[in-house]
Amino acid sequence: MKYAVIDISSSSISMIVAEMNARVTEIIFRDRASLTLLHYLDGRDLSQRGIEKLTEAVSVMKDKCVSLGVDAAYLISTAALRAVTNFEEVGAAILNRTGLPVNAVDGQTEAYCDFIANRFYSAYESAVLLDIGGASVEICDLSADDRSGMHSIDFGILTLHNKFVEKIQPDEDEAKRIKKYVARKLDKANVPGEGRFATVVMVGAAALALYDIYAEFAGAAEGGERSMQYKKFKKLVDHLLTGRDRSKLILDVAPEKLYSVGIAAVVAKAVFRRFGAKDLLVSDRGVKEGYLQLVNEGKIAACSYDFHKEEAVFPARPAQEEARAKGAKIAAPAAKKLSAKKSAPAEGKEEAKPAKRRGRPPKKDKEKVEQSEENKAASKENTQE
């Protein structure tokens, strides 16, 4: 069986396709496209233009699922749509266009998905997971057996950019303000301080881009484990703030992250310094991998799209109500009637015939009936002649 998880995040839409056999999951395809939904906000609503851009992006990902022979797909949204007040409208529009229902993942579940996907790093000394997203930051104690060591904090790269950065990339003064802000947020969330963690495992698109830039900057060897030396990483952060060719370095390695990688580096350094970490690692597994595992283990109730039946599949009512009770947003099942397959007749096909009228047929006018009979008789006589 092939499963796909499509993730709508604050700065992109990404997808994994996994082949599952006897509980063994193998990722066979990854894809990502830039899409910053925060640029399409109208107050706290996603604008109509934003909805159009999003539905088009989901449609493209769905087409790729078809070409790869995917059996079922889960469409999730993390911080991107968490604060959007017209979520139901957005979900209905996506369902109408693509047939895929949207599963909105709350902050704690997002952190738990990260944890599940990366818990094998618990073998490292005092390991902690760090996910720097566009609108939220997740921190998970990888040695914990429950969710007590998980934090989802309501700021991210894009919110920091809007709040502190005047131009494309932060300068030294802006970086100092960002560090102070991050420290206050971590204190308020009761994130542990120095001495608690020795190994930081970064996940997410920003982390992968940051590592690629680090590898280019520090001349790291290709292949093997993605690891960074703290001293060299600090030099990279300074270069991203003051280096004369900092933009060229980013554009050569990760051009789509020109606006975000400098802020990600500042946040990462602040977290590393807080923990006094010795080892810095980067993982390519995150929310999507963890979400798929939890769904297949029956630990998350989720809506999916069945490519064989070409329709959305909603969880049983009790499971769905339980998910809602835990704060999860799920596109209303009633919107299933808006399925892209049934919303309009396909080009070149006939429209459905009107329903037959029930009850007695209306009485015919007596004179019209008699006139019709006379016409038939006259026609018959003319034919015989």
Secondary structure, 3 states (H helix, E strand, C coil): CEEEEEEECCCEEEEEEEEEECCEEEEEEEEEEECCHHHHEECCEECHHHHHHHHHHHHHHHHHHHHCCCCEEEEEECHHHCCCCCHHHHHHHHHHHHCCCEEECCHHHHHHHHHHHHHHHHHCCCEEEEEECCCCEEEEECCCCCHHHEEEECCCHHHHHHHHCCCCCCCHHHHHHHHHHHHHHHHHCCCCCCCCCCEEEEECHHHHHHHHHHHHHHCCCCCCCCEECHHHHHHHHHHHHHCCCHHHHHHHHCHHHCCCHHHHHHHHHHHHHHHCCCEEEECCCCHHHHHHHHHHCCCCCCCEEECCCCEEECCCHHHHHHHHHCCCEECCHHHHHHCCCCCCCCCCCCCCCCCCCCCCCCCCCHHHHHHHHHHHHHHHHHHHC
